[in-house]
Amino acid sequence: MGILNRFRDIMSANINAILDKCENPEKMIDEYMRQVVEQLAEVKKETAGVMAEEKRTKRLVDENAEQIEKYDQFARKALTAGNEEDAKTFLTKKQEYVNNGVDLQKSYEVAKANATKMREMHDKLTKDVQELEQRRKNVKSKVAVARTQEKLNKVSSSMGTASDAMNAFERMEEKADNMLDIANSTAELNSDVNAEIESLEDKYSNTSIAVEDELEKLKKEMGL
């Protein structure tokens, strides 16, 4: 029954404590289930062996019973034929099988009890493993949900960072717009001053003075 002890050790292991120490619960739970399934396979193998022993002892009991029946029939035929000594010989042989049958029956009853107990333990262990398999799926599902939540948390954090960045960009845009407005206003003022200066320059340029002088000279010649 060593295999049953090992199986119980695995089944009674503090899986929660194990999971607390590992970084990847999925891999750990898979490894745990792998060990359990391997041990269950060995339990199944031993159970099959015990059940085979039951069948073997039952077969010996049945074969012995057949021998008892056979020699009983031979004894009856011998008596019918009037051969009492032959009948006694057959009855003596029959008694040997009867005595042997007592021991065989005891062995069979022990083997049957062992097989019944082993089968019950096997069935319970199988049920436990099926339950663990479902719990394994639940654990993996929870891990998947947790990882998804972690991703959402990171996305939410990124959105907060992006929002801060957007606000910063808006402030930069406002500052840039203000700088551009000031530059355009300065350029406009400079343009007005330059236009006024150019106008005065035109008024007092040499070309304009020459035209005025020529006009006065022409007026004097014409007596105007």
Backbone bond lengths (Angstrom), bond angles and torsions (degrees), N, CA, C in turn:
res aa  C-N    CA-C-N  psi(-1)  N-CA   C-N-CA  omega(-1)  CA-C   N-CA-C  phi
1 M - - - 1.460 - - 1.529 112.80 -
2 G 1.339 116.12 15.28 1.462 119.52 -179.06 1.504 112.15 -58.23
3 I 1.314 116.06 -37.74 1.464 120.11 -178.55 1.520 110.79 -63.26
4 L 1.340 117.09 -35.84 1.464 120.21 178.71 1.518 110.91 -66.63
5 N 1.334 116.03 -37.86 1.462 119.10 177.56 1.523 110.87 -63.49
6 R 1.337 117.16 -42.67 1.470 120.66 178.83 1.522 110.55 -64.77
7 F 1.316 115.04 -39.75 1.466 118.94 179.64 1.517 110.18 -63.83
8 R 1.340 116.45 -43.20 1.474 119.59 179.61 1.526 110.66 -63.93
9 D 1.344 116.18 -35.26 1.467 119.58 178.14 1.523 110.65 -61.18
10 I 1.308 115.64 -43.58 1.468 120.10 -179.75 1.527 110.66 -68.21
11 M 1.339 115.03 -43.93 1.461 119.26 -177.39 1.530 111.23 -66.02
12 S 1.355 116.76 -31.82 1.463 119.54 -177.04 1.522 112.54 -90.88
13 A 1.337 117.46 0.19 1.462 120.55 179.84 1.520 109.46 -61.24
14 N 1.319 115.78 145.49 1.468 121.00 -179.69 1.523 108.09 -78.86
15 I 1.301 116.10 88.20 1.461 121.05 -175.78 1.526 110.73 -63.97
16 N 1.352 117.05 -31.97 1.463 119.31 179.35 1.524 111.34 -65.24
17 A 1.349 115.77 -40.67 1.461 119.66 178.47 1.523 110.45 -65.03
18 I 1.325 116.03 -38.12 1.462 120.54 179.12 1.521 110.10 -64.61
19 L 1.326 115.97 -44.53 1.460 120.19 -178.09 1.526 111.33 -65.91
20 D 1.337 116.52 -32.78 1.471 119.75 179.81 1.522 111.50 -63.74
21 K 1.339 116.34 -28.07 1.462 120.53 -176.04 1.522 113.06 -89.17
22 C 1.312 117.73 -12.87 1.466 119.33 -174.18 1.521 110.47 -101.63
23 E 1.331 114.22 153.04 1.463 120.07 -179.71 1.524 111.58 -87.85
24 N 1.330 115.98 -23.30 1.464 120.10 -177.94 1.528 109.33 -123.88
25 P 1.350 118.52 91.01 1.461 121.81 -178.22 1.525 112.89 -58.02
26 E 1.321 117.37 -33.47 1.465 119.98 -178.79 1.524 111.38 -61.79
27 K 1.340 116.37 -48.43 1.458 119.98 179.91 1.519 110.92 -64.33
28 M 1.326 116.94 -39.42 1.455 120.58 -178.18 1.522 110.83 -66.34
29 I 1.314 117.80 -44.22 1.461 120.75 -178.63 1.526 110.19 -67.80
30 D 1.330 117.00 -33.18 1.468 120.38 176.60 1.529 110.52 -66.42
31 E 1.338 116.39 -41.51 1.463 120.44 178.65 1.523 110.29 -65.94
32 Y 1.308 116.84 -39.69 1.464 121.80 178.33 1.525 109.89 -61.87
33 M 1.320 116.88 -45.93 1.461 120.52 179.80 1.519 111.25 -66.05
34 R 1.328 117.01 -35.70 1.465 119.94 178.65 1.525 110.34 -60.84
35 Q 1.328 116.81 -43.21 1.460 120.35 179.04 1.526 111.21 -64.81
36 V 1.322 116.05 -42.77 1.463 120.31 -179.27 1.530 110.71 -62.39
37 V 1.327 116.51 -44.16 1.467 120.74 -178.84 1.527 110.59 -65.33
38 E 1.338 116.57 -39.93 1.460 119.65 177.74 1.527 111.12 -62.73
39 Q 1.328 116.56 -43.43 1.462 120.21 179.33 1.526 110.76 -66.23
40 L 1.331 117.25 -37.72 1.462 120.22 178.47 1.523 110.29 -64.01
41 A 1.330 116.73 -36.29 1.462 120.26 178.01 1.530 110.51 -62.43
42 E 1.346 116.48 -38.53 1.457 119.87 177.71 1.528 110.96 -69.44
43 V 1.337 116.71 -38.99 1.460 120.34 175.98 1.523 110.13 -60.86
44 K 1.316 116.06 -42.55 1.470 120.45 179.11 1.527 110.50 -61.56
45 K 1.333 115.69 -40.03 1.465 120.10 179.71 1.529 110.81 -64.60
46 E 1.333 117.28 -44.28 1.454 120.28 178.85 1.520 111.43 -67.62
47 T 1.317 116.38 -36.39 1.467 120.15 177.54 1.516 110.10 -62.31
48 A 1.336 116.15 -43.08 1.466 119.94 178.22 1.526 110.70 -61.41
49 G 1.353 116.63 -37.11 1.463 119.90 178.75 1.515 111.99 -65.97
50 V 1.331 117.27 -42.11 1.468 121.16 178.86 1.527 110.41 -65.60
51 M 1.328 116.11 -41.30 1.465 119.65 178.61 1.530 110.90 -65.68
52 A 1.327 116.32 -35.18 1.468 119.78 177.36 1.525 110.29 -65.68
53 E 1.334 116.82 -37.27 1.465 120.62 177.57 1.523 110.51 -63.93
54 E 1.325 116.28 -38.64 1.463 119.64 176.25 1.524 110.95 -60.69
55 K 1.315 115.84 -45.28 1.473 120.05 -179.67 1.533 110.72 -63.68
56 R 1.363 115.02 -38.58 1.464 118.01 -178.37 1.532 111.02 -65.60
57 T 1.342 117.03 -45.86 1.468 119.81 -179.83 1.527 111.31 -66.39
58 K 1.343 116.04 -34.28 1.468 119.46 177.39 1.532 110.26 -65.85
59 R 1.315 114.83 -39.23 1.470 118.45 178.60 1.535 110.76 -64.43
60 L 1.341 117.75 -39.35 1.470 121.29 178.04 1.528 111.06 -64.52
61 V 1.325 116.06 -40.55 1.471 120.29 177.46 1.522 110.34 -61.72
62 D 1.336 115.57 -45.10 1.464 119.80 -179.18 1.530 111.28 -65.62
63 E 1.334 116.94 -42.70 1.461 120.43 179.28 1.531 110.69 -64.28
64 N 1.334 116.25 -38.66 1.471 120.12 178.54 1.525 110.34 -65.40
65 A 1.345 115.44 -40.60 1.463 119.76 178.82 1.528 110.49 -63.06
66 E 1.320 116.11 -36.16 1.466 120.08 177.97 1.528 110.24 -64.54
67 Q 1.346 117.11 -39.30 1.463 120.50 178.49 1.533 110.81 -66.07
68 I 1.305 116.24 -39.73 1.474 120.20 177.20 1.517 109.78 -60.83
69 E 1.321 116.91 -46.38 1.453 121.80 179.45 1.530 111.22 -63.61
70 K 1.346 115.84 -39.28 1.463 120.18 -178.79 1.538 111.16 -63.27
71 Y 1.339 116.54 -49.16 1.465 118.96 -177.86 1.511 112.17 -71.88
72 D 1.320 117.03 -26.89 1.456 120.01 173.88 1.528 110.00 -64.38
73 Q 1.335 117.08 -41.67 1.462 122.08 179.18 1.539 110.69 -67.22
74 F 1.367 115.02 -39.30 1.468 118.47 178.10 1.535 110.73 -63.26
75 A 1.334 116.06 -40.01 1.465 120.05 179.93 1.527 110.40 -64.39
76 R 1.298 117.15 -40.41 1.455 121.65 179.30 1.534 110.34 -64.27
77 K 1.331 116.23 -43.20 1.465 119.87 179.89 1.538 110.85 -64.79
78 A 1.345 115.04 -38.76 1.475 118.64 179.73 1.517 110.78 -64.47
79 L 1.331 117.15 -41.91 1.462 120.12 177.71 1.520 111.29 -65.23
80 T 1.329 114.18 -38.57 1.467 118.22 178.70 1.525 110.13 -62.70
81 A 1.329 115.46 -34.45 1.465 119.95 -179.68 1.533 111.44 -83.97
82 G 1.336 117.21 -3.15 1.464 120.41 178.62 1.508 113.07 85.21
83 N 1.309 119.02 14.28 1.474 122.91 -179.55 1.527 108.72 -101.95
84 E 1.316 116.03 84.75 1.463 120.12 -176.10 1.519 112.17 -67.94
85 E 1.359 118.25 -36.48 1.460 120.56 179.63 1.524 111.05 -64.66
86 D 1.330 114.81 -40.47 1.479 117.97 177.55 1.532 110.39 -63.96
87 A 1.310 114.23 -38.23 1.463 118.48 179.38 1.528 110.08 -63.82
88 K 1.323 117.96 -40.79 1.453 121.13 178.83 1.541 110.55 -63.51
89 T 1.356 115.20 -39.31 1.466 119.26 178.98 1.529 110.46 -61.43
90 F 1.312 114.47 -45.21 1.474 118.58 179.78 1.537 111.28 -65.49
91 L 1.327 115.52 -37.86 1.464 118.66 179.71 1.529 111.39 -68.49
92 T 1.346 115.89 -35.22 1.464 119.72 176.66 1.533 110.20 -62.74
93 K 1.322 115.45 -43.77 1.479 119.75 178.24 1.527 110.86 -64.78
94 K 1.322 113.96 -38.78 1.465 118.46 178.38 1.521 110.30 -61.10
95 Q 1.337 116.63 -41.65 1.453 120.19 -178.43 1.521 111.90 -63.96
96 E 1.327 116.85 -33.94 1.461 120.02 176.93 1.533 110.24 -60.21
97 Y 1.317 115.31 -43.39 1.470 119.50 179.07 1.526 111.88 -70.22
98 V 1.371 114.90 -33.15 1.467 118.14 176.78 1.527 110.23 -63.32
99 N 1.355 115.75 -45.94 1.465 120.01 178.68 1.528 111.01 -63.27
100 N 1.331 115.82 -42.43 1.464 119.89 178.92 1.520 110.74 -65.24
101 G 1.319 115.55 -32.00 1.454 120.23 -178.77 1.512 113.21 -65.08
102 V 1.334 116.73 -29.40 1.461 120.60 179.14 1.527 109.90 -63.27
103 D 1.336 115.58 -48.14 1.474 119.45 179.20 1.526 111.35 -65.56
104 L 1.332 115.30 -41.06 1.472 118.70 179.44 1.526 111.76 -62.41
105 Q 1.322 116.01 -38.51 1.460 119.94 -179.64 1.524 110.68 -66.05
106 K 1.348 116.13 -40.31 1.467 119.47 177.37 1.537 110.90 -62.33
107 S 1.350 115.89 -44.16 1.473 119.88 179.26 1.518 110.52 -62.25
108 Y 1.322 115.27 -40.11 1.466 119.06 179.80 1.517 111.33 -64.99
109 E 1.322 117.80 -42.50 1.464 121.00 -178.64 1.531 110.82 -64.00
110 V 1.359 116.52 -39.53 1.467 119.99 177.22 1.535 110.14 -65.03
111 A 1.339 115.44 -45.71 1.464 120.26 -179.66 1.525 110.86 -62.68
112 K 1.326 115.87 -39.16 1.460 119.83 179.64 1.521 111.05 -65.46
113 A 1.346 116.04 -43.01 1.469 120.32 179.25 1.530 110.35 -63.23
114 N 1.352 116.19 -43.00 1.469 119.97 178.21 1.529 111.28 -62.19
115 A 1.338 115.52 -42.53 1.462 119.85 -179.00 1.523 110.87 -65.05
116 T 1.322 116.12 -40.70 1.466 120.33 179.62 1.524 110.39 -63.97
117 K 1.335 116.32 -45.28 1.459 120.92 179.69 1.522 110.92 -64.82
118 M 1.329 115.47 -44.02 1.458 119.48 -179.32 1.519 110.87 -64.20
119 R 1.310 117.28 -40.43 1.463 120.87 -179.85 1.529 110.59 -65.24
120 E 1.330 116.34 -39.29 1.464 119.67 178.31 1.528 110.77 -63.78
121 M 1.341 116.25 -42.65 1.463 119.46 178.81 1.524 110.33 -65.65
122 H 1.330 115.88 -41.45 1.466 119.65 178.74 1.520 111.14 -60.08
123 D 1.325 115.99 -45.83 1.461 120.27 -178.96 1.531 111.42 -63.24
124 K 1.344 115.92 -40.02 1.461 119.08 178.64 1.527 110.82 -66.27
125 L 1.326 115.73 -43.22 1.462 119.58 179.81 1.525 110.45 -63.20
126 T 1.314 116.37 -39.72 1.467 120.63 178.09 1.526 110.55 -61.19
127 K 1.325 115.41 -43.25 1.468 120.31 178.70 1.525 110.07 -63.97
128 D 1.356 116.17 -41.60 1.469 119.95 179.41 1.529 111.14 -62.42
129 V 1.328 115.74 -41.23 1.462 119.95 -179.82 1.530 110.24 -65.01
130 Q 1.328 116.57 -40.45 1.466 120.16 177.56 1.529 110.52 -61.70
131 E 1.335 115.68 -39.86 1.468 119.36 177.77 1.522 110.53 -65.83
132 L 1.339 116.34 -40.99 1.467 120.23 178.20 1.520 111.20 -63.72
133 E 1.323 115.81 -37.09 1.463 119.48 179.10 1.523 110.51 -62.83
134 Q 1.329 116.04 -41.54 1.462 119.21 177.65 1.521 110.90 -65.68
135 R 1.338 115.43 -40.20 1.467 119.07 178.08 1.528 110.68 -66.37
136 R 1.335 116.71 -34.08 1.464 120.30 176.53 1.529 110.00 -61.51
137 K 1.323 116.08 -43.77 1.452 120.00 178.09 1.527 110.41 -61.78
138 N 1.342 115.67 -39.74 1.466 119.24 179.48 1.524 111.07 -64.50
139 V 1.338 115.69 -41.86 1.466 120.08 179.22 1.525 110.13 -61.36
140 K 1.334 116.39 -46.70 1.457 120.53 -178.96 1.530 110.57 -64.18
141 S 1.337 115.69 -36.16 1.461 119.15 177.94 1.526 110.49 -65.42
142 K 1.342 116.52 -41.49 1.465 120.28 179.20 1.521 110.74 -64.93
143 V 1.339 115.87 -39.80 1.465 120.06 178.72 1.526 110.08 -62.37
144 A 1.348 115.59 -42.55 1.466 120.03 179.68 1.531 110.49 -62.37
145 V 1.328 116.30 -42.95 1.468 120.26 179.02 1.528 110.18 -63.97
146 A 1.348 115.98 -41.72 1.461 120.13 179.71 1.521 111.16 -61.85
147 R 1.331 116.25 -41.41 1.466 119.54 179.60 1.525 111.02 -67.15
148 T 1.320 115.69 -38.07 1.464 118.61 176.28 1.522 110.73 -62.78
149 Q 1.344 115.67 -40.70 1.459 119.89 178.74 1.525 110.84 -64.12
150 E 1.348 115.70 -38.60 1.463 119.44 177.34 1.530 110.85 -61.16
151 K 1.338 115.42 -41.58 1.464 119.40 178.50 1.524 110.64 -63.30
152 L 1.350 115.46 -41.93 1.463 118.96 179.13 1.527 110.84 -63.64
153 N 1.344 115.26 -38.72 1.464 118.89 178.22 1.525 110.73 -62.04
154 K 1.354 115.16 -42.08 1.464 118.92 179.35 1.528 110.87 -65.09
155 V 1.355 115.32 -40.32 1.464 119.25 178.91 1.523 110.11 -64.02
156 S 1.344 115.54 -42.52 1.467 119.55 178.90 1.522 110.82 -61.34
157 S 1.335 114.93 -41.88 1.468 119.27 177.71 1.523 110.95 -63.32
158 S 1.336 115.32 -40.60 1.465 119.77 178.82 1.522 110.97 -64.49
159 M 1.339 115.19 -37.62 1.464 118.64 178.95 1.524 110.56 -63.86
160 G 1.359 116.00 -37.67 1.464 118.91 177.33 1.511 110.90 -64.51
161 T 1.333 116.23 -40.55 1.463 120.89 177.53 1.522 110.51 -64.97
162 A 1.343 115.59 -41.87 1.458 119.96 179.19 1.521 110.79 -63.91
163 S 1.343 115.56 -38.34 1.463 119.21 178.65 1.524 110.69 -63.56
164 D 1.344 116.39 -41.76 1.461 119.87 176.84 1.525 110.79 -62.14
165 A 1.329 114.91 -40.80 1.462 119.61 179.58 1.532 110.59 -64.24
166 M 1.348 116.15 -41.15 1.462 119.94 178.78 1.531 110.76 -61.69
167 N 1.324 115.15 -42.75 1.472 118.90 178.34 1.521 110.76 -62.47
168 A 1.331 116.04 -41.86 1.469 119.81 178.82 1.516 110.85 -63.04
169 F 1.362 115.56 -41.90 1.465 119.01 178.64 1.517 111.17 -63.89
170 E 1.321 116.68 -38.65 1.463 119.30 178.50 1.530 110.92 -61.80
171 R 1.345 115.35 -42.50 1.465 118.51 178.34 1.526 110.97 -64.42
172 M 1.322 116.27 -38.61 1.460 120.12 178.38 1.521 110.40 -65.86
173 E 1.337 116.56 -40.13 1.467 120.26 178.67 1.525 110.93 -63.94
174 E 1.350 115.96 -41.59 1.466 119.61 178.16 1.527 110.40 -61.99
175 K 1.323 115.06 -42.62 1.457 119.14 179.28 1.525 111.28 -64.70
176 A 1.346 115.15 -41.88 1.462 119.55 179.29 1.530 110.78 -64.30
177 D 1.358 116.76 -41.36 1.468 120.72 178.19 1.532 110.45 -61.89
178 N 1.319 115.89 -41.58 1.465 120.13 179.73 1.530 111.05 -63.68
179 M 1.351 114.57 -43.54 1.461 118.77 178.21 1.521 110.78 -62.01
180 L 1.336 116.61 -40.44 1.461 120.54 179.94 1.522 110.90 -66.46
181 D 1.345 117.05 -40.53 1.470 120.27 178.36 1.531 110.94 -61.73
182 I 1.332 115.30 -43.14 1.471 119.05 179.02 1.521 110.70 -63.38
183 A 1.334 116.55 -43.74 1.464 120.65 -179.68 1.522 110.70 -62.48
184 N 1.348 116.56 -42.59 1.474 120.12 -179.65 1.531 110.71 -66.52
185 S 1.321 115.72 -40.70 1.471 119.12 179.17 1.520 110.67 -64.05
186 T 1.315 117.09 -42.51 1.461 121.11 177.87 1.517 110.98 -61.79
187 A 1.352 114.57 -43.16 1.461 119.06 178.77 1.521 110.57 -62.13
188 E 1.337 117.16 -38.57 1.464 121.51 -179.87 1.526 110.89 -65.70
189 L 1.326 115.86 -43.82 1.472 119.61 177.85 1.522 111.29 -62.78
190 N 1.311 116.02 -43.88 1.463 120.50 178.20 1.518 111.03 -61.36
191 S 1.319 116.07 -36.76 1.461 121.04 -179.32 1.527 110.62 -65.99
192 D 1.362 117.56 -40.02 1.475 121.45 179.84 1.527 110.43 -65.23
193 V 1.316 116.68 -44.64 1.474 120.83 179.49 1.516 110.72 -61.58
194 N 1.318 115.68 -45.12 1.467 120.04 -179.77 1.517 111.26 -62.05
195 A 1.328 116.50 -38.93 1.476 119.99 -179.13 1.534 110.52 -65.17
196 E 1.348 116.02 -40.29 1.459 119.82 -179.59 1.525 110.54 -66.20
197 I 1.319 114.78 -42.58 1.470 118.61 178.92 1.514 111.22 -62.86
198 E 1.342 115.80 -43.47 1.467 119.92 179.28 1.520 110.98 -61.09
199 S 1.338 115.61 -36.59 1.469 119.07 179.63 1.527 110.69 -65.65
200 L 1.320 115.93 -43.72 1.455 119.55 177.95 1.514 111.47 -66.19
201 E 1.313 115.54 -38.01 1.459 118.76 178.15 1.524 110.66 -61.28
202 D 1.326 115.08 -41.45 1.466 119.22 178.72 1.543 110.78 -63.32
203 K 1.356 115.51 -38.31 1.455 120.20 -177.03 1.511 112.72 -65.55
204 Y 1.302 112.91 -37.79 1.455 117.21 -177.21 1.523 113.52 -108.72
205 S 1.283 114.18 21.42 1.469 117.32 178.42 1.542 109.24 -73.41
206 N 1.298 117.79 160.34 1.472 124.04 179.99 1.517 111.70 -57.34
207 T 1.317 116.09 -38.59 1.484 121.02 -177.38 1.519 109.63 -61.20
208 S 1.348 116.22 -44.99 1.472 119.76 -179.05 1.531 111.10 -65.13
209 I 1.316 117.34 -42.77 1.492 121.01 178.65 1.519 111.42 -62.31
210 A 1.315 117.46 -41.19 1.485 121.03 179.67 1.519 109.84 -62.28
211 V 1.291 118.01 -39.13 1.470 121.03 -179.95 1.532 109.83 -66.48
212 E 1.294 119.64 -40.63 1.454 123.45 179.75 1.536 110.99 -64.45
213 D 1.335 114.65 -43.12 1.478 119.52 178.68 1.530 110.73 -62.28
214 E 1.306 114.20 -42.54 1.473 118.86 -179.43 1.522 110.24 -65.07
215 L 1.315 115.76 -37.38 1.463 120.65 179.33 1.538 111.23 -64.72
216 E 1.323 118.95 -42.04 1.477 123.31 179.04 1.528 110.48 -65.35
217 K 1.321 115.99 -42.25 1.464 120.76 179.37 1.523 111.06 -61.30
218 L 1.323 116.50 -42.08 1.459 121.61 -179.57 1.530 110.84 -66.47
219 K 1.330 117.62 -37.81 1.444 122.05 179.06 1.521 112.21 -65.93
220 K 1.345 117.70 -36.53 1.457 120.96 178.06 1.514 111.16 -68.64
221 E 1.318 117.16 -39.83 1.462 120.03 179.21 1.540 111.44 -63.89
222 M 1.309 113.99 -32.98 1.476 117.59 -177.46 1.521 111.07 -91.40
223 G 1.317 117.44 3.60 1.464 120.02 178.64 1.504 113.14 68.93
224 L 1.273 116.06 23.98 1.473 119.76 -179.08 1.510 110.20 -93.50
